[in-house]
Amino acid sequence: MRTRITELLGIEHPIVQGGMHFVGLAELAAAVSNAGGLGIITALTQPTPELLAREIARCREMTGRPFGVNLTFLPAFAEPPYAEYIQAIIEGGVSIVETAGRNPQAHLPALKAAGIKVIHKCTSVRHALKAEAIGCDAVSVDGFECGGHPGEDDVPNFILLPRAAEELKVPFIASGGMADGRSLVAALALGADGINMGTRFMATREAPIHDNVKRAIVAASELDTRLIMRSLRNTERVLKNAGVERLLETERAKGDGLTIADIFEQVAGIYPRVMREGEVDAGAWSCGMVAGLIHDVPPVKDLIDRIMREADGIIRQRLSGMSRGAMA
């Protein structure tokens, strides 16, 4: 399948793996790229730029196909040495970077000078237009359904994607609620050029996370996520668990007086305990509503092949059969 995203990124299928903390390691990124999609290493999972360079080299040993790096720009009070991380990306020969968080404009000159394609994650049309204006090559448009941070506008993809298509000139990827061939065809119909999957790729054999996490995702329904930190305007969609219930009780008790310090233990340092040790009730970890569509833990290649096979079947059979000419 050819779209503007496959052409821009040099990939076979319009499927991108989302950047995920303590999930986006070389094993998963290489598996996605080898299957024809775009795998993504999460830069800030690596504590230092030197360790990121090592992770990039490790991925390079596993795949000869394009892969990218996610670089999230955090608030200034917690700022990592971004210039050094970017240098590790450039020296590693990475050709695609997914940026997220704050506006990446200050870092674009270094990335663009190295010939790197930049995809910026956005949760609104206005932010997507800003990303386009400052020179990003593509954007990832994240609807309210997505795991992680869906923004504060609460607009789902059935509205957000066609609005983005009305306004944007650069290619864009649909993120949030993407799991199968139906998701891909729907996203394309709404104007996107491909899909970004996070939670769905967590539930694959190559995802380097504890089996307890994979089982929790498969067992969850579309009703089993919760929104936290709403009053702090740092909304995050997470999987319901005992730790999250404790956090939400604190939020209810504190009301408008809630501070990040009140819930720090439920959100800080949780990912290693969850993803590595399998303590799924330790606290808040990102998960999309798409968990309700995830029923197995296949190899990455089988998943991507299945998505493309389903999409082709929907386009060629179900949709073409509904056209007036076919029904005449």
Secondary structure, DSSP 8 states (H G I E B T S, - for coil): ---HHHHHHT-SSSEEE---TTT--HHHHHHHHHTTSBEEEEGGGSSSHHHHHHHHHHHHHH-SS-EEEEEEE--GGG---HHHHHHHHHHTT--EEEEEES--GGGHHHHHHTT-EEEEEESSHHHHHHHHHHT-SEEEEE-TTSSB---SS---HHHHHHHHHHH--S-EEEESS--SHHHHHHHHHTT-S-EEESHHHHTSTTS-S-HHHHHHHHH--TT-EEEE-TTTT--EEEE--HHHHHHHHHHHHHGGG--GGGGHHHHTTHHIIIIIT--TTSS--B--GGGGG------HHHHHHHHHHHHHHIIIIIIHHHSHHHH-
